[in-house]
Amino acid sequence: MLIGVPKEIKNHEYRVGLTPAVVRELKAKGHSIIVETDCGKAIGLENNHYVAAGAEVVDSAAEIFARAEMVVKVKEPQHAECKMLKQGQILFTYLHLAPDPEQTRLLVDSGATCIAYETVTDANNGLPLLAPMSEVAGRMSIQEAAVCLEKSKQGSGVLLGGVPGVEPANVVVIGGGVVGLNAARMAVGLGANVTILDRSIPRLKQIDETFDGRIKTLFSTTEAIENQIKTADAVIGAVLIPGAAAPKLVTREMLSLMKKGSVLVDIAIDQGGCFETSRATTHADPTYIVDGVIHYCVANMPGAVARTSTFALNNATMPFVLTLASKGYKTALMDDANLRNGLNVHNGMVTMEAVAEALGYNYVDAVTALHQDELKATG
């Protein structure tokens, strides 16, 4: 298979879909790889590294999309990229379609087979391709919150860990999944008072045992969230419903309960955000203020630590890229229900139920959509 890797064009996005090490693995399996010039230069992956691994370096994204049978990216395709996709082409990347009607429309119109990292599952019903970036984003959320609390950033002037004789900051984490756990770990490590809310009693019990009581755990209800944000210096939004838009757990009204200069970090912004006042921001302009509360809602947080993020992501995606390339998308998807869960759009059909429901499309389950290919081929 001919696999293409374009340079990411989202604001301050320096990650890359394939590292030279993964290119080498693909090449050893008989596949061909084309990469856009300087696609990894920003994180120290030079063109000559790709050439040494067996890739061909080409001058433009247009050539990548024109030639490649499968395009491997990191972030969702921007509109110009969507318009270069074509019938029968495979796109393997993060998509986050539920809150993005225009991207969804363009992908449906393209006829491409679009497989989303964030909805691929594993045998334990986990999200193996989302997990590494969730780990990064969770950890980053605390360092970003710490910076936002500085007075020069219009924060309240509170140090997360405090000092002897002075109270540390109160950090509230909404959601006890991979993101929330990593955020809590960093906040505790810095010495903050940490509370984590979730609706899974077994998960709360696991967190309590993991941290040996150093974190306060609460069952998540509207009342519990309201009570916690009153004294919070930083609130981390870390909820996820795979493939669906994030629920709005902190409303505009609730902001009036919060302290001026406190911080909301919305890690769920890729899925529309879990705070009602959230809107996507960029690394170039990461924050804004509503009712005296600082909002940090960068939609590609791990892009700020792009080298770490790229290698962590490639470690997770490599087996799936190899499978798709070696078997072809149809066999790979039919053979593996977990990979098939990643199929969001195929040949003009929306195959992710949560996306179809959120955006008003007819839902076609993945198996039916793939079989329709066979019916067209024989009919």
C-alpha positions as CSV (number, residue, x, y, z in Angstrom):
1,M,0.0,0.0,0.0
2,L,1.1,3.6,-0.7
3,I,0.8,5.6,2.6
4,G,1.1,9.3,2.7
5,V,1.9,11.7,5.6
6,P,1.2,15.4,5.1
7,K,2.5,18.2,7.3
8,E,0.0,19.2,9.9
9,I,-1.5,22.7,9.2
10,K,-3.6,23.3,12.3
11,N,-2.4,26.3,14.4
12,H,0.8,25.5,16.3
13,E,0.5,21.8,15.5
14,Y,3.9,20.2,15.2
15,R,3.1,16.5,15.6
16,V,3.4,14.1,12.7
17,G,1.5,11.0,11.7
18,L,4.4,8.7,11.2
19,T,7.9,8.8,12.7
20,P,10.9,7.5,10.7
21,A,11.0,4.4,12.9
22,V,7.4,3.5,11.9
23,V,8.2,4.2,8.3
24,R,11.0,1.7,8.6
25,E,8.6,-0.9,9.9
26,L,6.1,-0.3,7.1
27,K,8.9,-0.4,4.5
28,A,10.0,-3.8,5.9
29,K,6.5,-5.1,5.3
30,G,6.7,-4.1,1.6
31,H,4.7,-0.8,1.8
32,S,5.7,2.5,0.2
33,I,5.6,5.8,2.1
34,I,5.5,9.4,0.9
35,V,5.9,12.2,3.4
36,E,5.6,16.0,2.8
37,T,8.8,17.9,3.1
38,D,9.6,19.1,6.6
39,C,6.6,17.3,8.1
40,G,8.6,16.4,11.2
41,K,11.3,19.1,11.1
42,A,9.8,21.1,14.0
43,I,10.4,18.2,16.4
44,G,13.8,17.1,15.1
45,L,12.6,14.6,12.5
46,E,14.5,15.7,9.4
47,N,13.8,14.8,5.8
48,N,17.0,12.8,5.6
49,H,15.8,10.7,8.6
50,Y,12.7,9.8,6.5
51,V,14.7,9.0,3.4
52,A,17.1,6.8,5.4
53,A,14.0,4.9,6.7
54,G,12.8,4.3,3.2
55,A,10.3,7.1,2.6
56,E,10.0,9.4,-0.5
57,V,9.9,13.1,0.4
58,V,7.5,15.1,-1.8
59,D,7.0,18.9,-2.1
60,S,3.3,19.3,-1.2
61,A,0.3,18.0,0.6
62,A,-1.6,18.1,-2.7
63,E,0.7,15.4,-4.0
64,I,0.3,13.3,-0.8
65,F,-3.5,13.4,-1.1
66,A,-3.4,12.8,-4.9
67,R,-1.2,9.7,-4.7
68,A,-1.7,8.0,-1.3
69,E,-4.0,5.1,-0.8
70,M,-4.0,5.8,2.9
71,V,-3.4,9.2,4.5
72,V,-2.1,9.1,8.1
73,K,-2.4,12.3,10.1
74,V,-2.7,13.5,13.7
75,K,-5.3,16.2,13.8
76,E,-8.6,16.3,12.0
77,P,-8.3,17.4,8.4
78,Q,-8.8,21.1,7.9
79,H,-11.3,22.1,5.2
80,A,-8.7,22.4,2.5
81,E,-7.4,18.9,3.2
82,C,-11.0,17.5,3.3
83,K,-11.5,18.8,-0.2
84,M,-8.4,16.8,-1.4
85,L,-9.7,13.5,-0.1
86,K,-11.2,11.2,-2.7
87,Q,-13.5,8.1,-3.1
88,G,-11.9,4.9,-1.8
89,Q,-9.0,6.7,0.0
90,I,-8.4,5.8,3.7
91,L,-8.0,8.6,6.2
92,F,-6.6,7.5,9.6
93,T,-6.4,10.3,12.2
94,Y,-8.2,12.0,15.0
95,L,-11.6,13.3,13.8
96,H,-13.9,14.4,16.7
97,L,-16.8,14.8,14.4
98,A,-19.8,15.2,16.7
99,P,-19.3,18.9,17.4
100,D,-18.0,19.7,13.8
101,P,-20.8,19.6,11.2
102,E,-18.8,21.2,8.4
103,Q,-15.9,18.7,8.7
104,T,-18.4,15.8,8.8
105,R,-20.2,17.1,5.7
106,L,-16.9,17.4,3.8
107,L,-15.8,13.9,4.7
108,V,-19.2,12.5,3.7
109,D,-19.0,14.3,0.4
110,S,-15.5,13.0,-0.2
111,G,-16.5,9.3,-0.3
112,A,-13.4,8.5,1.7
113,T,-13.1,5.8,4.4
114,C,-12.4,7.8,7.6
115,I,-11.2,6.0,10.6
116,A,-10.9,8.0,13.9
117,Y,-8.2,7.3,16.4
118,E,-10.5,8.3,19.3
119,T,-13.1,5.7,18.7
120,V,-10.9,2.6,18.1
121,T,-11.4,0.3,21.1
122,D,-9.5,-2.6,22.7
123,A,-10.5,-5.9,24.4
124,N,-11.2,-4.1,27.7
125,N,-13.4,-1.4,26.0
126,G,-10.7,1.1,26.4
127,L,-9.6,3.7,23.8
128,P,-5.9,2.7,23.1
129,L,-5.3,5.4,20.5
130,L,-6.8,8.2,22.6
131,A,-5.1,7.1,25.8
132,P,-1.6,8.4,25.1
133,M,-2.8,11.9,24.2
134,S,-5.2,11.8,27.1
135,E,-2.2,11.1,29.4
136,V,-0.4,14.0,27.9
137,A,-3.3,16.4,28.0
138,G,-4.2,15.4,31.6
139,R,-0.7,16.1,32.7
140,M,-0.4,19.4,30.7
141,S,-3.7,20.6,32.1
142,I,-2.2,21.1,35.5
143,Q,0.9,23.0,34.3
144,E,-1.3,25.2,32.2
145,A,-3.6,25.9,35.1
146,A,-0.7,26.8,37.2
147,V,0.5,29.4,34.7
148,C,-3.0,30.8,34.3
149,L,-3.3,31.3,38.0
150,E,-0.4,33.8,37.9
151,K,-1.3,37.4,38.3
152,S,0.5,38.3,35.0
153,K,-2.0,36.0,33.3
154,Q,-4.9,37.7,35.1
155,G,-5.2,34.8,37.6
156,S,-5.8,34.9,41.3
157,G,-2.1,34.8,42.2
158,V,-2.3,31.4,43.9
159,L,0.6,28.9,43.8
160,L,-0.8,25.4,43.2
161,G,1.3,23.8,46.0
162,G,1.3,26.7,48.4
163,V,4.3,27.0,50.8
164,P,4.6,26.2,54.5
165,G,2.1,28.2,56.4
166,V,0.0,29.0,53.3
167,E,-2.9,26.9,51.9
168,P,-2.3,25.2,48.6
169,A,-4.7,25.6,45.7
170,N,-7.9,23.6,45.4
171,V,-8.0,21.6,42.1
172,V,-11.3,20.0,41.1
173,V,-11.1,17.3,38.3
174,I,-14.4,16.4,36.7
175,G,-14.0,12.9,35.2
176,G,-12.0,10.0,36.5
177,G,-10.8,8.5,33.2
178,V,-7.3,8.5,31.8
179,V,-7.3,12.3,31.5
180,G,-8.6,12.9,35.0
181,L,-6.3,10.4,36.6
182,N,-3.2,12.0,35.0
183,A,-4.4,15.5,35.9
184,A,-4.9,14.4,39.5
185,R,-1.5,12.7,39.6
186,M,0.2,15.9,38.5
187,A,-1.8,18.1,40.8
188,V,-1.1,15.9,43.8
189,G,2.5,15.8,42.9
190,L,2.7,19.6,43.0
191,G,1.0,19.6,46.5
192,A,-2.5,20.9,45.6
193,N,-5.7,19.9,47.4
194,V,-7.3,17.6,44.8
195,T,-10.9,16.5,44.4
196,I,-12.0,14.2,41.6
197,L,-15.6,13.6,40.6
198,D,-16.9,10.6,38.6
199,R,-20.1,8.6,38.3
200,S,-18.4,5.2,38.5
201,I,-18.2,3.9,42.1
202,P,-15.6,1.2,41.1
203,R,-13.5,3.9,39.4
204,L,-13.7,6.2,42.5
205,K,-12.7,3.3,44.7
206,Q,-9.8,2.5,42.4
207,I,-8.6,6.1,42.5
208,D,-9.0,6.2,46.3
209,E,-6.8,3.1,46.7
210,T,-4.3,4.3,44.1
211,F,-3.7,7.6,45.9
212,D,-4.1,6.1,49.4
213,G,-6.6,8.8,50.4
214,R,-4.5,11.8,49.2
215,I,-7.3,12.7,46.8
216,K,-10.9,13.3,47.8
217,T,-13.3,11.4,45.6
218,L,-16.9,12.4,45.1
219,F,-19.8,10.9,43.2
220,S,-20.6,13.4,40.4
221,T,-23.9,15.2,40.6
222,T,-24.9,18.8,39.6
223,E,-25.0,19.7,43.3
224,A,-21.6,18.2,44.0
225,I,-20.1,20.1,41.1
226,E,-21.7,23.3,42.2
227,N,-20.3,22.9,45.8
228,Q,-16.8,22.1,44.6
229,I,-16.4,24.9,42.1
230,K,-17.2,27.5,44.8
231,T,-13.8,27.0,46.4
232,A,-11.9,25.8,43.4
233,D,-8.9,27.6,42.1
234,A,-8.7,25.4,39.0
235,V,-11.3,23.1,37.5
236,I,-10.3,20.5,35.0
237,G,-12.9,19.3,32.6
238,A,-12.0,15.7,31.8
239,V,-15.2,13.9,30.7
240,L,-15.6,11.8,27.6
241,I,-18.4,10.0,25.8
242,P,-16.7,8.2,23.0
243,G,-17.6,9.7,19.7
244,A,-20.3,11.9,21.1
245,A,-20.4,15.6,22.1
246,A,-19.3,16.2,25.6
247,P,-22.0,17.0,28.2
248,K,-22.2,20.5,29.6
249,L,-21.5,20.0,33.2
250,V,-20.6,23.5,34.3
251,T,-23.2,26.0,33.1
252,R,-22.9,29.8,32.5
253,E,-24.9,30.4,35.6
254,M,-22.5,28.3,37.7
255,L,-19.6,30.7,36.8
256,S,-21.1,33.2,39.3
257,L,-20.3,30.7,42.0
258,M,-16.6,30.7,41.2
259,K,-13.8,32.9,42.5
260,K,-12.5,35.7,40.3
261,G,-9.2,34.7,38.8
262,S,-9.9,31.0,39.0
263,V,-9.3,28.8,36.0
264,L,-11.3,26.3,33.8
265,V,-9.2,24.0,31.7
266,D,-11.5,22.2,29.2
267,I,-9.7,19.1,27.9
268,A,-13.0,17.9,26.3
269,I,-13.0,20.8,23.9
270,D,-12.3,18.5,20.9
271,Q,-15.7,17.0,21.6
272,G,-17.4,20.4,22.0
273,G,-16.3,21.1,25.6
274,C,-17.9,20.2,29.0
275,F,-18.3,23.8,30.1
276,E,-21.2,25.8,28.6
277,T,-18.9,28.8,28.1
278,S,-16.1,26.9,26.4
279,R,-15.0,27.7,22.8
280,A,-12.0,26.3,21.1
281,T,-8.8,28.3,21.4
282,T,-5.3,27.9,20.0
283,H,-1.8,27.8,21.4
284,A,-1.3,31.3,19.8
285,D,-4.2,32.7,21.9
286,P,-5.0,30.0,24.5
287,T,-7.3,31.8,27.0
288,Y,-10.2,34.2,27.4
289,I,-12.2,35.4,30.4
290,V,-15.9,35.0,31.1
291,D,-17.3,36.5,34.3
292,G,-13.8,36.8,35.8
293,V,-13.0,33.1,35.2
294,I,-10.1,32.3,32.9
295,H,-10.9,29.7,30.3
296,Y,-8.1,27.6,28.7
297,C,-9.7,25.6,25.8
298,V,-6.9,24.7,23.4
299,A,-8.2,22.0,21.1
300,N,-4.8,20.4,20.5
301,M,-3.1,20.6,23.9
302,P,-0.6,17.8,23.3
303,G,0.7,19.7,20.2
304,A,2.6,22.0,22.7
305,V,4.8,19.1,23.6
306,A,4.8,17.7,20.1
307,R,7.9,15.5,20.2
308,T,6.7,13.6,23.3
309,S,3.2,13.4,21.9
310,T,4.3,12.2,18.5
311,F,6.3,9.3,19.8
312,A,3.6,8.3,22.3
313,L,1.0,8.4,19.6
314,N,3.0,6.4,17.1
315,N,3.7,3.7,19.7
316,A,0.0,3.2,19.9
317,T,-1.0,3.6,16.2
318,M,1.7,1.6,14.6
319,P,0.1,-1.9,14.9
320,F,-3.2,-0.5,13.4
321,V,-1.4,1.3,10.5
322,L,0.4,-2.0,9.7
323,T,-2.8,-3.9,9.8
324,L,-4.7,-1.5,7.6
325,A,-1.8,-1.4,5.1
326,S,-1.2,-5.1,5.0
327,K,-4.9,-6.3,4.9
328,G,-6.6,-3.4,3.2
329,Y,-9.3,-1.5,5.0
330,K,-12.2,-3.8,4.3
331,T,-10.5,-7.0,5.5
332,A,-8.9,-5.2,8.5
333,L,-12.2,-3.7,9.6
334,M,-14.2,-6.9,9.1
335,D,-11.6,-9.0,11.0
336,D,-11.3,-6.7,14.0
337,A,-14.4,-5.3,15.7
338,N,-12.2,-3.0,17.8
339,L,-10.7,-1.4,14.8
340,R,-14.1,-1.3,13.1
341,N,-15.3,0.9,16.0
342,G,-13.0,3.5,14.6
343,L,-14.9,3.8,11.3
344,N,-16.8,7.1,11.4
345,V,-17.5,7.8,7.8
346,H,-17.4,5.5,4.8
347,N,-18.3,6.0,1.2
348,G,-20.7,8.9,2.0
349,M,-22.3,7.1,5.0
350,V,-22.0,8.1,8.7
351,T,-21.1,4.9,10.6
352,M,-20.7,6.3,14.1
353,E,-24.1,6.4,15.8
354,A,-23.2,9.2,18.2
355,V,-22.1,11.4,15.3
356,A,-25.2,10.6,13.2
357,E,-27.4,11.4,16.2
358,A,-25.6,14.7,17.0
359,L,-25.6,16.0,13.5
360,G,-28.8,14.6,12.0
361,Y,-27.4,12.0,9.6
362,N,-28.9,8.6,8.9
363,Y,-26.8,6.1,10.8
364,V,-25.5,3.0,8.9
365,D,-23.6,0.5,11.0
366,A,-20.1,-0.2,9.9
367,V,-20.7,-3.8,8.8
368,T,-23.7,-2.9,6.7
369,A,-21.7,0.0,5.1
370,L,-18.8,-2.3,4.3
371,H,-21.2,-4.9,2.8
372,Q,-22.8,-2.3,0.6
373,D,-19.4,-2.0,-1.1
374,E,-19.6,-5.7,-2.0
375,L,-23.2,-5.3,-3.3
376,K,-22.2,-2.4,-5.5
377,A,-19.2,-4.3,-6.8
378,T,-21.4,-7.3,-7.7
379,G,-24.5,-5.4,-8.7
